Amino acid sequence: MNKYIDKIKEDREYPLHLRNDTFSIEKAENTNKFDYWARIPVAST
């Protein structure tokens, strides 16, 4: 995020920048609650 925003201000909202190779979106086939699901990693171990 430092690449796009120099100073983060507390009273503002910023977009979340995701690279295409870091998350996946797939069609949910075994549920009626939603059509798609997303897998977004939040931490690496």
C-alpha positions in Angstrom: 0.0 0.0 0.0 2.9 2.3 0.5 3.4 2.3 -3.3 0.0 4.1 -3.8 -0.5 6.2 -0.7 2.2 8.3 0.9 0.5 9.2 4.1 -2.5 7.3 5.6 -5.0 9.7 7.1 -7.3 8.4 9.9 -10.5 10.1 8.6 -10.3 8.7 5.1 -11.2 5.4 3.5 -8.9 3.9 0.9 -9.4 1.1 -1.7 -8.0 -2.3 -1.1 -5.4 -3.1 -3.7 -5.3 -6.8 -4.6 -3.1 -8.4 -7.3 -4.8 -11.0 -9.5 -2.5 -13.8 -8.4 -3.2 -13.4 -4.7 -6.9 -14.3 -4.5 -9.4 -16.5 -6.2 -13.1 -16.2 -7.0 -15.1 -19.2 -7.8 -18.8 -20.1 -8.4 -20.4 -21.6 -5.3 -22.0 -24.9 -6.4 -23.2 -26.5 -3.2 -25.1 -23.6 -1.5 -28.1 -21.4 -2.2 -27.0 -18.6 0.1 -24.6 -17.0 -2.4 -23.5 -17.3 -6.0 -19.7 -16.8 -5.7 -17.1 -17.1 -3.0 -13.7 -15.5 -2.7 -10.5 -16.8 -1.0 -8.4 -13.9 0.1 -5.3 -14.6 2.2 -5.0 -12.3 5.2 -1.6 -13.5 6.6 1.2 -15.7 5.5 2.8 -18.3 7.8 
